[in-house]
Amino acid sequence: MRILMMAAATATLLAACASEPATDGTKVASAESGKICKSTTATGSNMPTRVCSTKAEWDKLDKQGQRGVDDFESAKETATTPGGVLLGN
């Protein structure tokens, strides 16, 4: 379940940035290496690429992505028009 949630978070992160690849698969490379490999396809491409990183590296990427989403949401909530009208909720 945790891997599924991590994959979903990573997919959301990567889909939000068109220049970054979107995740479409996950599997563990080998028990001894501790690497998790994900098959990614860059936006606009049909050629998947395999990316292998440790769990700590994937977690760091997830945190960076969540921080970017939080920053975007925060900016959206405080955005105003040139006349000073609040655009957020």
N, C-alpha and C positions, 0 to 999 in steps of 0.2 A: 504494500500500500504506500509506503514511504517513497519507494522508487517511482511509483506512478505519480505521486504528488510532485516529486522533484522533476520528473519528465514534463509534467504539465506546466510547472512554473518556468522551466527552461524554454519550453515551446512558446509560452506567452511572451517571455523576454525576447527571444530571438525573432518572433514574428512581428514584434513592435518596431524593430529596426530593420528596414528593408535591405540594408547593406550587409546584415548578418544572416547566416543560414538559419533555417527553421528546423527544429528537431522532428524526426519522424520515426525514430527507433532507438532502443537502448539495450545493451547487453554487457555483461562483465567479461573482460578480455581473458584473464586467468587469475586464479586464486593467489598465485605467488606475486604477481605484479601489482595487484591492488588497483588496477586501472578499470575504469568504466568507459566503454566505447559507445558512441552514439553515431548513428548514420544520419547525416544532415544533407539537405539539399538547398543550395543557395537560391534565393528568390530569383526567378527568371531562368532557372536552369533545371534540366532533367537529370543531371549527373550527380548522384549522391557521393558524399565524401565521408570517410570514417574519421572521427575525432576521438582520441583516447586521452583521458585525464583522470587524476585521482579523485576520490570523493571530495576531498578538501577543495580541490580546484573547481569542481562543479558547484560545490556549495558557495564558494566565493563568487562565481559567475552569477548564481541565483541571487545572492545578496545585492550584487551590483545592479542587476536587472530590476529587482524590487525597489531599490533606491531610485532608479530612473523613473519607474512608474509612480512612486510616491512624489518625486519632484514635479513630474508632469501634472499629477492631480492637484498638488498644492498650488502650482502656478495657475492652473485652470480656475481654481476656486477664488484666487485673488486678482485675476485679470480684470482690467477695466477698459472701457472705450476711451478715446481721446477726451470725451466730455465728462469722464469720471463715473460712468454708469458701470456697476459691478456686473460682470458676465457670468460668474459662478452660480451655484445653486441658490 
